[in-house]
Amino acid sequence: MLLTEAELKKVANASRGHRAASIVLKEEMAAATARSSFDVFLSHSFKDAEIVLGVKRIFEELGFTAYVDWIEDSQLDRTKVSSATAELLRTRMRQSKTLIYVHSNNSPGSR
């Protein structure tokens, strides 16, 4: 399935009302439960919160669980990516059935 940025933002906007995508995702972060497996690992740039929200919503509407690092593992410091961070992400990838890469103009700058 190929979706445009505009289509993903439309899905995100429909699901969040007038709240900012970053606020909705922070609320989800607070409500997240520790899971040991996921259907989808979403690889993305943190700068694309609204797009990621749209992608996450689409998978959830289809009945899948989607791993987003700063929601499920909010203790990670995205400004200081370490070998421990990389190892945790590799573990989460192994716990996921598939990996989806969300490509955007921000992707090349994402660590």
Rosetta constraint file for C-alpha pairs under 8 A:
AtomPair CA 3 CA 7 HARMONIC 6.22 0.50
AtomPair CA 3 CA 8 HARMONIC 6.76 0.50
AtomPair CA 4 CA 8 HARMONIC 6.37 0.50
AtomPair CA 5 CA 9 HARMONIC 6.12 0.50
AtomPair CA 5 CA 51 HARMONIC 6.55 0.50
AtomPair CA 6 CA 10 HARMONIC 6.16 0.50
AtomPair CA 7 CA 11 HARMONIC 6.45 0.50
AtomPair CA 8 CA 12 HARMONIC 6.16 0.50
AtomPair CA 8 CA 50 HARMONIC 7.90 0.50
AtomPair CA 8 CA 51 HARMONIC 5.53 0.50
AtomPair CA 8 CA 52 HARMONIC 7.96 0.50
AtomPair CA 8 CA 53 HARMONIC 7.90 0.50
AtomPair CA 8 CA 54 HARMONIC 4.60 0.50
AtomPair CA 8 CA 55 HARMONIC 6.30 0.50
AtomPair CA 9 CA 13 HARMONIC 5.93 0.50
AtomPair CA 9 CA 50 HARMONIC 6.15 0.50
AtomPair CA 9 CA 51 HARMONIC 5.64 0.50
AtomPair CA 9 CA 54 HARMONIC 5.89 0.50
AtomPair CA 10 CA 14 HARMONIC 6.12 0.50
AtomPair CA 10 CA 54 HARMONIC 7.44 0.50
AtomPair CA 11 CA 15 HARMONIC 6.37 0.50
AtomPair CA 11 CA 54 HARMONIC 5.08 0.50
AtomPair CA 11 CA 57 HARMONIC 7.28 0.50
AtomPair CA 11 CA 58 HARMONIC 7.55 0.50
AtomPair CA 12 CA 16 HARMONIC 6.30 0.50
AtomPair CA 12 CA 21 HARMONIC 7.28 0.50
AtomPair CA 12 CA 50 HARMONIC 6.30 0.50
AtomPair CA 12 CA 51 HARMONIC 7.06 0.50
AtomPair CA 12 CA 53 HARMONIC 5.49 0.50
AtomPair CA 12 CA 54 HARMONIC 4.17 0.50
AtomPair CA 12 CA 55 HARMONIC 7.97 0.50
AtomPair CA 12 CA 57 HARMONIC 7.10 0.50
AtomPair CA 13 CA 17 HARMONIC 6.07 0.50
AtomPair CA 13 CA 18 HARMONIC 7.59 0.50
AtomPair CA 13 CA 21 HARMONIC 7.89 0.50
AtomPair CA 13 CA 54 HARMONIC 7.90 0.50
AtomPair CA 15 CA 57 HARMONIC 7.73 0.50
AtomPair CA 16 CA 20 HARMONIC 7.41 0.50
AtomPair CA 16 CA 21 HARMONIC 7.05 0.50
AtomPair CA 16 CA 24 HARMONIC 6.66 0.50
AtomPair CA 19 CA 23 HARMONIC 6.49 0.50
AtomPair CA 19 CA 24 HARMONIC 6.70 0.50
AtomPair CA 20 CA 24 HARMONIC 6.46 0.50
AtomPair CA 21 CA 25 HARMONIC 6.13 0.50
AtomPair CA 21 CA 49 HARMONIC 6.15 0.50
AtomPair CA 21 CA 50 HARMONIC 5.04 0.50
AtomPair CA 21 CA 53 HARMONIC 6.69 0.50
AtomPair CA 22 CA 26 HARMONIC 6.11 0.50
AtomPair CA 22 CA 49 HARMONIC 6.04 0.50
AtomPair CA 22 CA 50 HARMONIC 7.15 0.50
AtomPair CA 23 CA 27 HARMONIC 6.25 0.50
AtomPair CA 24 CA 28 HARMONIC 6.35 0.50
AtomPair CA 25 CA 29 HARMONIC 6.09 0.50
AtomPair CA 25 CA 49 HARMONIC 7.85 0.50
AtomPair CA 25 CA 53 HARMONIC 7.16 0.50
AtomPair CA 25 CA 71 HARMONIC 6.94 0.50
AtomPair CA 26 CA 30 HARMONIC 6.33 0.50
AtomPair CA 26 CA 71 HARMONIC 7.10 0.50
AtomPair CA 27 CA 31 HARMONIC 6.43 0.50
AtomPair CA 28 CA 32 HARMONIC 5.85 0.50
AtomPair CA 28 CA 71 HARMONIC 6.69 0.50
AtomPair CA 29 CA 70 HARMONIC 7.36 0.50
AtomPair CA 29 CA 71 HARMONIC 4.27 0.50
AtomPair CA 29 CA 72 HARMONIC 6.36 0.50
AtomPair CA 29 CA 74 HARMONIC 6.86 0.50
AtomPair CA 30 CA 71 HARMONIC 7.87 0.50
AtomPair CA 32 CA 71 HARMONIC 6.90 0.50
AtomPair CA 32 CA 72 HARMONIC 6.05 0.50
AtomPair CA 33 CA 72 HARMONIC 7.37 0.50
AtomPair CA 34 CA 72 HARMONIC 6.95 0.50
AtomPair CA 36 CA 95 HARMONIC 6.57 0.50
AtomPair CA 37 CA 92 HARMONIC 7.78 0.50
AtomPair CA 37 CA 95 HARMONIC 4.77 0.50
AtomPair CA 37 CA 96 HARMONIC 5.76 0.50
AtomPair CA 38 CA 64 HARMONIC 7.87 0.50
AtomPair CA 38 CA 65 HARMONIC 5.38 0.50
AtomPair CA 38 CA 66 HARMONIC 6.03 0.50
AtomPair CA 38 CA 67 HARMONIC 6.21 0.50
AtomPair CA 38 CA 95 HARMONIC 6.16 0.50
AtomPair CA 38 CA 96 HARMONIC 4.56 0.50
AtomPair CA 38 CA 97 HARMONIC 6.52 0.50
AtomPair CA 39 CA 64 HARMONIC 5.72 0.50
AtomPair CA 39 CA 65 HARMONIC 5.16 0.50
AtomPair CA 39 CA 66 HARMONIC 6.05 0.50
AtomPair CA 39 CA 67 HARMONIC 7.85 0.50
AtomPair CA 39 CA 96 HARMONIC 5.35 0.50
AtomPair CA 39 CA 97 HARMONIC 4.97 0.50
AtomPair CA 39 CA 98 HARMONIC 6.34 0.50
AtomPair CA 40 CA 64 HARMONIC 7.27 0.50
AtomPair CA 40 CA 65 HARMONIC 6.29 0.50
AtomPair CA 40 CA 66 HARMONIC 4.68 0.50
AtomPair CA 40 CA 67 HARMONIC 6.05 0.50
AtomPair CA 40 CA 96 HARMONIC 5.63 0.50
AtomPair CA 40 CA 97 HARMONIC 6.04 0.50
AtomPair CA 40 CA 98 HARMONIC 5.05 0.50
AtomPair CA 40 CA 99 HARMONIC 5.64 0.50
AtomPair CA 40 CA 100 HARMONIC 6.71 0.50
AtomPair CA 41 CA 66 HARMONIC 5.88 0.50
AtomPair CA 41 CA 67 HARMONIC 4.77 0.50
AtomPair CA 41 CA 68 HARMONIC 6.77 0.50
AtomPair CA 41 CA 92 HARMONIC 7.50 0.50
AtomPair CA 41 CA 93 HARMONIC 6.20 0.50
AtomPair CA 41 CA 96 HARMONIC 5.82 0.50
AtomPair CA 41 CA 97 HARMONIC 7.76 0.50
AtomPair CA 41 CA 98 HARMONIC 6.23 0.50
AtomPair CA 41 CA 99 HARMONIC 4.69 0.50
AtomPair CA 41 CA 100 HARMONIC 6.11 0.50
AtomPair CA 42 CA 66 HARMONIC 6.65 0.50
AtomPair CA 42 CA 67 HARMONIC 5.91 0.50
AtomPair CA 42 CA 68 HARMONIC 5.76 0.50
AtomPair CA 42 CA 99 HARMONIC 6.13 0.50
AtomPair CA 42 CA 100 HARMONIC 5.10 0.50
AtomPair CA 42 CA 101 HARMONIC 6.12 0.50
AtomPair CA 42 CA 102 HARMONIC 6.95 0.50
AtomPair CA 43 CA 68 HARMONIC 7.68 0.50
AtomPair CA 43 CA 99 HARMONIC 7.03 0.50
AtomPair CA 43 CA 100 HARMONIC 6.03 0.50
AtomPair CA 43 CA 101 HARMONIC 4.74 0.50
AtomPair CA 43 CA 102 HARMONIC 6.00 0.50
AtomPair CA 44 CA 48 HARMONIC 7.35 0.50
AtomPair CA 44 CA 52 HARMONIC 7.39 0.50
AtomPair CA 44 CA 101 HARMONIC 6.20 0.50
AtomPair CA 44 CA 102 HARMONIC 5.04 0.50
AtomPair CA 44 CA 103 HARMONIC 6.83 0.50
AtomPair CA 44 CA 107 HARMONIC 6.58 0.50
AtomPair CA 44 CA 110 HARMONIC 7.48 0.50
AtomPair CA 45 CA 49 HARMONIC 7.92 0.50
AtomPair CA 45 CA 102 HARMONIC 7.80 0.50
AtomPair CA 45 CA 104 HARMONIC 7.85 0.50
AtomPair CA 45 CA 106 HARMONIC 6.01 0.50
AtomPair CA 45 CA 107 HARMONIC 5.37 0.50
AtomPair CA 45 CA 109 HARMONIC 7.75 0.50
AtomPair CA 45 CA 110 HARMONIC 5.22 0.50
AtomPair CA 45 CA 111 HARMONIC 7.97 0.50
AtomPair CA 46 CA 110 HARMONIC 7.46 0.50
AtomPair CA 47 CA 106 HARMONIC 6.70 0.50
AtomPair CA 48 CA 52 HARMONIC 6.04 0.50
AtomPair CA 48 CA 104 HARMONIC 7.86 0.50
AtomPair CA 48 CA 106 HARMONIC 7.36 0.50
AtomPair CA 49 CA 53 HARMONIC 6.07 0.50
AtomPair CA 50 CA 54 HARMONIC 6.47 0.50
AtomPair CA 51 CA 55 HARMONIC 6.34 0.50
AtomPair CA 52 CA 56 HARMONIC 5.94 0.50
AtomPair CA 52 CA 102 HARMONIC 7.66 0.50
AtomPair CA 53 CA 57 HARMONIC 6.04 0.50
AtomPair CA 54 CA 58 HARMONIC 6.26 0.50
AtomPair CA 55 CA 59 HARMONIC 6.45 0.50
AtomPair CA 56 CA 60 HARMONIC 6.18 0.50
AtomPair CA 56 CA 66 HARMONIC 6.11 0.50
AtomPair CA 57 CA 61 HARMONIC 6.00 0.50
AtomPair CA 58 CA 62 HARMONIC 6.41 0.50
AtomPair CA 59 CA 63 HARMONIC 6.47 0.50
AtomPair CA 59 CA 64 HARMONIC 5.26 0.50
AtomPair CA 59 CA 65 HARMONIC 6.94 0.50
AtomPair CA 59 CA 66 HARMONIC 6.82 0.50
AtomPair CA 60 CA 64 HARMONIC 4.99 0.50
AtomPair CA 60 CA 65 HARMONIC 6.06 0.50
AtomPair CA 60 CA 66 HARMONIC 7.21 0.50
AtomPair CA 67 CA 71 HARMONIC 7.73 0.50
AtomPair CA 67 CA 72 HARMONIC 6.65 0.50
AtomPair CA 67 CA 92 HARMONIC 7.90 0.50
AtomPair CA 67 CA 96 HARMONIC 7.88 0.50
AtomPair CA 68 CA 72 HARMONIC 6.13 0.50
AtomPair CA 68 CA 73 HARMONIC 7.98 0.50
AtomPair CA 69 CA 73 HARMONIC 5.27 0.50
AtomPair CA 69 CA 74 HARMONIC 6.96 0.50
AtomPair CA 69 CA 76 HARMONIC 7.81 0.50
AtomPair CA 69 CA 89 HARMONIC 7.67 0.50
AtomPair CA 70 CA 74 HARMONIC 4.63 0.50
AtomPair CA 70 CA 75 HARMONIC 7.69 0.50
AtomPair CA 70 CA 76 HARMONIC 6.87 0.50
AtomPair CA 76 CA 85 HARMONIC 6.88 0.50
AtomPair CA 77 CA 81 HARMONIC 6.79 0.50
AtomPair CA 81 CA 85 HARMONIC 5.84 0.50
AtomPair CA 81 CA 86 HARMONIC 7.22 0.50
AtomPair CA 81 CA 111 HARMONIC 7.38 0.50
AtomPair CA 82 CA 86 HARMONIC 6.34 0.50
AtomPair CA 83 CA 87 HARMONIC 6.11 0.50
AtomPair CA 84 CA 88 HARMONIC 6.20 0.50
AtomPair CA 85 CA 89 HARMONIC 6.26 0.50
AtomPair CA 86 CA 90 HARMONIC 6.18 0.50
AtomPair CA 87 CA 91 HARMONIC 6.19 0.50
AtomPair CA 88 CA 92 HARMONIC 6.22 0.50
AtomPair CA 89 CA 93 HARMONIC 6.12 0.50
AtomPair CA 90 CA 94 HARMONIC 6.30 0.50
AtomPair CA 91 CA 95 HARMONIC 6.29 0.50
AtomPair CA 92 CA 96 HARMONIC 6.32 0.50
AtomPair CA 93 CA 97 HARMONIC 7.93 0.50
AtomPair CA 93 CA 98 HARMONIC 7.82 0.50
AtomPair CA 93 CA 99 HARMONIC 7.17 0.50
AtomPair CA 102 CA 107 HARMONIC 7.88 0.50
AtomPair CA 103 CA 107 HARMONIC 5.78 0.50
AtomPair CA 106 CA 110 HARMONIC 6.71 0.50
